[in-house]
C-alpha cells in the first residue's frame, strides 16, 4: 500500500510538472500567422464558494515567438521605436481624437504588443485604456462611444502607416507600451 501511495504521489507530481511546461498558441489575423508563447501565471482571487482568497494558476498569452513561421525579435531598434512613436503621436494630434473619459476620469491610452514584419509594416497591435495610473484596463463592454471612435480612428491611422524598416530587416515585436494619451 505504501508503495502504491508513493507511486501515486510521484505520478501526480510528474503530471503537474508536465502541465506547467510552456506551450504555444497559434492564431491567424489578417492573413498572418502568429505563434504566441503561453505562460502559467498565479492569480489571487476570491473563491465563489468559500469567499476566501485563493491562488489559482491560469494560462496567459506571453510573448510572440514567430510570425508566419519566422522568428521574431523583441529587441526593437531605438531609431525604429522613436520613428513609430513620433508617427503615432503626430497622427493622433492631426486626427483630432475625442477627449477620452470614463466615470469622469481622463483615460490613459497605451499602444502595445506591436508586431512588424521584416518589411517594416505593422501587422498587429493592441490599444489599452486605463481610467487612472493604478486601475485595470477597460474591458470592451465598458467602452464609451468616444473610446469606440478613438479605436476606429486608430485603425485608420494604422492602415495608412508608412513602413518602419529596421536594420537588419527582421520581424519585430514590441511588448512595452507607448503611452499615447497620459
QUIBELCOR-V899410 format. One record per backbone hydrogen bond with DSSP energy under -0.5 kcal/mol. NH is the residue of the N-H (numbers start at 1). CO is the residue of the C=O. Records with the same first field share a line. If there is no record, write none. Layout:
NH->CO, CO
This chain:
5->1
6->2
7->3
8->4
9->5
10->6
11->7
12->8
13->9
14->10
15->11
16->12
17->13
18->14
19->15
20->16
21->18
23->38
25->36
27->34
29->27, 32
32->29
34->27, 32
35->66
36->25, 34
37->63
38->23
39->60
41->39, 58
43->41, 56
45->54
47->45, 52
51->47
54->45
56->43, 54
58->41, 56
60->39, 58
62->37
65->35
66->35
67->70
68->33
70->67
72->65
73->171
76->74
81->77
82->78
83->79
84->80
85->81
86->82
87->83
88->84
89->85
90->86
91->87
92->88
93->89
94->90
95->91
96->93
97->92
101->99
102->105
105->102
107->100
108->130
109->181
110->128
111->178
112->110, 126
114->174
115->124
116->172
117->121
120->117
123->115, 121
124->115
126->112
128->110
130->108
131->136
135->132
138->129
142->139
143->140
148->144
149->145
150->146
151->147
152->148
153->149
154->150
155->151
156->152
157->153
158->154
159->155
160->156
161->158
164->120
168->166
171->71
172->116
173->73
174->114
175->173
178->111
179->177
180->109, 178
181->109
